[in-house]
Amino acid sequence: MRGTPERQTHSEAGSYKCTLCKDRGLILQKDAALVCGCMKARRLENLMRSSNISEEFVYKSFETFFLKGSDKRITAAFEAARRYSDDLVKRVKSGEGLKGSPWLGLLGVPGSGKTHLAHAAVKPLFELGVKVLFFNWVSSFKEWMAWHSSDQKNRVDEIRQEIYNCDLLVLDDLCKECVNETWIREIYGIIDYRYRKGLPMIYTSEYYAELIEMLSEATASRLFEMSGRADPPALALMLLNKNEDPLALNYRLKYLRKPPGR
Ligand SMILES: [Zn+2]
């Protein structure tokens, strides 16, 4: 989502990111204006900002996801994400478009690599010019709702339209930390709209069955139904069994764990 109330005042600080062109993108000479070298980097940066994607995105690809020795639930999630991404890329390249694509669900314990896989799936599509929007349950909701108490209340609806209609939406970390009525209502609107229009979505969450209670059965069942439309279903579960080591699927702590059987 472009521009939060805080971000807007930031540019008046007076310091330039590029001292060569003073952020104008052009270097004026006697009788010519040269395009500054910072422009290419800035275009990518703007594109990333309009997708609400952070810079770490660049490093989160399938190539940088370390699979060796991974639990089979992680491997299966990796394969589901890659299959989904490949399928969408194929649709874009063939001109078929993304409408009617199933939805990819990556559900797993913290640290299992959900967000990394979501980024990796999106990356090749982003590079093909697909309009992707990243929506993080906690930070994006807070930023979005902050417009209610600004002097540009119309941004609330403008942003809602961007979320509703972008080519590919990533809903990251559904129901994390805070669940309140307004958010639940907004997320229902988003999911219901994209469901009816056949617009694709990738969703991640720490929860699985709990989502039914947290989001309502209508919302959660739409998510699972749309994942089930893929063959095999585009739903990866990286969840722990009863009494399992709580860190068994933590990708970040992988090297701290004892090898199996010891
Ligand atoms: Zn410059």
Residues whose N, C-alpha, C, O or C-beta is under 5 A from the ligand:
A	BS01	ZN	C18 L20 C21 G25 C36 C38
